[in-house]
Amino acid sequence: MKENIILVERAHGDYIRIMRALEKVFLGTIARESLLPAGSHITAAVSGGADSVAMLYLLCRFADARDWHVDVLHINHRLRAASDEDESFVRNLAGQLDVPARFVSPEPDTKGSMESRWSSIRQSIYMEQPGIVAVAHTASDRAETILMRLFEGAGLRGLGGMDYHGVEPVQRPILDMHSTEIRNWLKEKGHHWVEDFSNRDMVMSRNRLRLEVMPALEEQFPEAVSGICRSGALLSHWRDLQDQLSGLTGGDSVSREELLEVPGVLGALMLWQMAGKPRNGFDEFQKILDWIRRGGRGKHILPGGKRLVAEDELVRVESGGPGRF
């Protein structure tokens, strides 16, 4: 009998630790990244899957303390037979939590890939919502995205992966949580969610990565997801730096003196920014910068098709034309 009591107490202690750990991560993320200020109107994008359901519970858990006004947005893409069942689940969940809910079923766009079409549609819907839109991307999603982009040969911008602050008004408050931890937390609390069985379709490359590659990677390297996410976060800081360089260049020109005063890699980034951020050919900008440092003057065609003109006191970029490098 005593052993049973000890086991029950230990199980209860593990349950409390799981709850507190996840809630601590949530509160730590929103504080560190300034994601959800007190008094905010927060629209939770809830699909009915485990990640978005957990996010909604966490938002509701701290709504009173943070003076948040929380409501739910569910987008029914009607791509699967179970789409209406997912909507019904979210409708019932919102009712149980006494949270206002909106349900949208947009018409699909016919331009571009399916992923890009629906991403554009979702973003346009998010832009119509009041206040902040919280989406339930996790550390697992972030790591998968970084690996996918690495396999595709993405540059610095792509390898930065997801950020805590998405395109206005999107925020990602559970980006530091792992999907496995989230499911364990929901199970411990007795909460339910719906599974999208298309996520197990091995025809899709992301599903193969999620179901085959990531488990094998984490078995050999238990901290793989965290490590990949840390690298992505560091790269995203460089991505942010690139975005800030436009203020240094003044648009499509910069003085030769200012360009030569900054460290080499920043000078190359300034030229890349002035050229319109072409996807390839960053090595060429470094070569051109070296040429300018040696006193070079003249015109050169840049990656992406624009033309650099190096004058005595000014370096500028203009539309393409004859030149050489």
MOJO-V762083 format. One record per residue. RES is the residue in three letters. PHI is phi in whole degrees, 0 to 359 (* if undefined). PSI is psi in whole degrees, -180 to 180 (NA if undefined). Layout:
RES & PHI & PSI
RES & PHI & PSI
This chain:
MET & * & -44
LYS & 297 & -39
GLU & 297 & -40
ASN & 297 & -41
ILE & 298 & -43
ILE & 299 & -43
LEU & 297 & -41
VAL & 296 & -44
GLU & 296 & -39
ARG & 293 & -43
ALA & 297 & -42
HIS & 295 & -38
GLY & 296 & -41
ASP & 298 & -41
TYR & 299 & -46
ILE & 296 & -41
ARG & 295 & -42
ILE & 299 & -46
MET & 299 & -50
ARG & 293 & -37
ALA & 297 & -46
LEU & 293 & -43
GLU & 295 & -36
LYS & 295 & -42
VAL & 298 & -44
PHE & 301 & -51
LEU & 294 & -37
GLY & 295 & -41
THR & 295 & -49
ILE & 291 & -28
ALA & 285 & -48
ARG & 296 & -39
GLU & 262 & 3
SER & 51 & 54
LEU & 272 & -46
LEU & 231 & 82
PRO & 300 & 153
ALA & 302 & 140
GLY & 85 & 4
SER & 286 & 149
HIS & 269 & 116
ILE & 243 & 121
THR & 262 & 116
ALA & 270 & 119
ALA & 281 & 108
VAL & 242 & 117
SER & 272 & -25
GLY & 108 & -11
GLY & 287 & 169
ALA & 303 & -45
ASP & 296 & -48
SER & 289 & -33
VAL & 294 & -45
ALA & 298 & -42
MET & 301 & -42
LEU & 296 & -43
TYR & 299 & -41
LEU & 293 & -40
LEU & 298 & -44
CYS & 292 & -35
ARG & 302 & -38
PHE & 249 & 10
ALA & 300 & -47
ASP & 295 & -45
ALA & 296 & -32
ARG & 260 & 2
ASP & 57 & 41
TRP & 273 & 142
HIS & 260 & 110
VAL & 253 & 132
ASP & 224 & 175
VAL & 242 & 140
LEU & 238 & 126
HIS & 239 & 124
ILE & 257 & 115
ASN & 264 & 103
HIS & 282 & -15
ARG & 54 & 42
LEU & 265 & -15
ARG & 231 & 160
ALA & 297 & -29
ALA & 272 & 6
SER & 301 & -42
ASP & 292 & -33
GLU & 293 & -38
ASP & 298 & -43
GLU & 298 & -42
SER & 297 & -40
PHE & 299 & -47
VAL & 295 & -38
ARG & 299 & -44
ASN & 293 & -40
LEU & 297 & -46
ALA & 299 & -38
GLY & 295 & -42
GLN & 297 & -37
LEU & 271 & -2
ASP & 57 & 47
VAL & 244 & 131
PRO & 300 & 145
ALA & 221 & 145
ARG & 237 & 140
PHE & 235 & 126
VAL & 235 & 136
SER & 232 & 87
PRO & 283 & 158
GLU & 281 & 136
PRO & 289 & 147
ASP & 277 & 158
THR & 250 & 3
LYS & 258 & 139
GLY & 78 & -176
SER & 289 & 162
MET & 300 & -43
GLU & 297 & -45
SER & 291 & -35
ARG & 296 & -51
TRP & 290 & -32
SER & 297 & -43
SER & 295 & -41
ILE & 295 & -45
ARG & 299 & -43
GLN & 297 & -40
SER & 295 & -36
ILE & 291 & -42
TYR & 300 & -38
MET & 295 & -21
GLU & 273 & -8
GLN & 276 & 151
PRO & 285 & 140
GLY & 69 & -146
ILE & 274 & 143
VAL & 250 & 116
ALA & 266 & 123
VAL & 246 & 155
ALA & 258 & 43
HIS & 286 & 141
THR & 246 & 176
ALA & 299 & -36
SER & 297 & -44
ASP & 298 & -42
ARG & 296 & -45
ALA & 296 & -43
GLU & 298 & -43
THR & 296 & -42
ILE & 297 & -44
LEU & 295 & -43
MET & 302 & -44
ARG & 290 & -33
LEU & 296 & -44
PHE & 297 & -31
GLU & 277 & -5
GLY & 81 & 31
ALA & 293 & 157
GLY & 270 & -163
LEU & 301 & -43
ARG & 298 & -44
GLY & 291 & -38
LEU & 286 & -12
GLY & 295 & -22
GLY & 67 & -163
MET & 291 & 149
ASP & 243 & 160
TYR & 297 & -37
HIS & 259 & 109
GLY & 275 & -167
VAL & 294 & 135
GLU & 318 & 133
PRO & 256 & 29
VAL & 280 & 136
GLN & 228 & 151
ARG & 238 & 85
PRO & 283 & -13
ILE & 246 & 28
LEU & 290 & -13
ASP & 264 & 3
MET & 258 & 147
HIS & 268 & 145
SER & 301 & -38
THR & 296 & -43
GLU & 298 & -39
ILE & 296 & -45
ARG & 295 & -39
ASN & 298 & -40
TRP & 296 & -45
LEU & 297 & -42
LYS & 297 & -43
GLU & 298 & -35
LYS & 273 & -6
GLY & 77 & 22
HIS & 270 & 152
HIS & 248 & 161
TRP & 210 & 175
VAL & 249 & 146
GLU & 258 & 134
ASP & 269 & 104
PHE & 289 & -12
SER & 293 & -18
ASN & 290 & -7
ARG & 254 & 8
ASP & 284 & 108
MET & 286 & -3
VAL & 291 & -31
MET & 279 & 130
SER & 298 & -38
ARG & 296 & -37
ASN & 294 & -39
ARG & 297 & -41
LEU & 297 & -45
ARG & 292 & -42
LEU & 268 & -24
GLU & 246 & -51
VAL & 286 & -50
MET & 298 & -44
PRO & 299 & -42
ALA & 295 & -38
LEU & 294 & -45
GLU & 289 & -26
GLU & 293 & -41
GLN & 277 & -33
PHE & 229 & 88
PRO & 303 & -27
GLU & 260 & 21
ALA & 300 & -48
VAL & 299 & -46
SER & 297 & -41
GLY & 295 & -44
ILE & 298 & -42
CYS & 295 & -38
ARG & 297 & -42
SER & 297 & -42
GLY & 299 & -40
ALA & 295 & -41
LEU & 296 & -42
LEU & 294 & -33
SER & 293 & -28
HIS & 295 & -39
TRP & 293 & -37
ARG & 298 & -42
ASP & 295 & -37
LEU & 297 & -41
GLN & 302 & -43
ASP & 295 & -30
GLN & 280 & -14
LEU & 292 & -21
SER & 301 & -32
GLY & 290 & -28
LEU & 283 & -33
THR & 274 & -20
GLY & 70 & 24
GLY & 110 & -110
ASP & 251 & 18
SER & 207 & 159
VAL & 206 & 149
SER & 289 & 146
ARG & 302 & -39
GLU & 297 & -46
GLU & 295 & -40
LEU & 297 & -39
LEU & 279 & -11
GLU & 279 & -24
VAL & 273 & 155
PRO & 304 & 155
GLY & 308 & -50
VAL & 295 & -34
LEU & 290 & -36
GLY & 297 & -42
ALA & 296 & -39
LEU & 295 & -36
MET & 297 & -44
LEU & 296 & -40
TRP & 298 & -41
GLN & 296 & -45
MET & 297 & -30
ALA & 277 & 1
GLY & 94 & 18
LYS & 57 & 56
PRO & 298 & 150
ARG & 291 & -29
ASN & 230 & 167
GLY & 89 & 24
PHE & 298 & -31
ASP & 302 & -33
GLU & 295 & -37
PHE & 294 & -36
GLN & 293 & -38
LYS & 294 & -43
ILE & 296 & -40
LEU & 297 & -42
ASP & 300 & -40
TRP & 296 & -43
ILE & 296 & -40
ARG & 298 & -30
ARG & 278 & 5
GLY & 95 & 11
GLY & 299 & 143
ARG & 222 & 144
GLY & 140 & -156
LYS & 234 & 144
HIS & 216 & 142
ILE & 282 & 134
LEU & 259 & 156
PRO & 306 & 134
GLY & 100 & -13
GLY & 102 & -11
LYS & 279 & 172
ARG & 239 & 132
LEU & 265 & 136
VAL & 239 & 114
ALA & 259 & 111
GLU & 255 & -175
ASP & 299 & -44
GLU & 242 & -7
LEU & 224 & 141
VAL & 243 & 125
ARG & 223 & 162
VAL & 238 & 134
GLU & 224 & 178
SER & 301 & 156
GLY & 301 & 156
GLY & 186 & -174
PRO & 294 & 145
GLY & 177 & -179
ARG & 208 & 162
PHE & 209 & NA
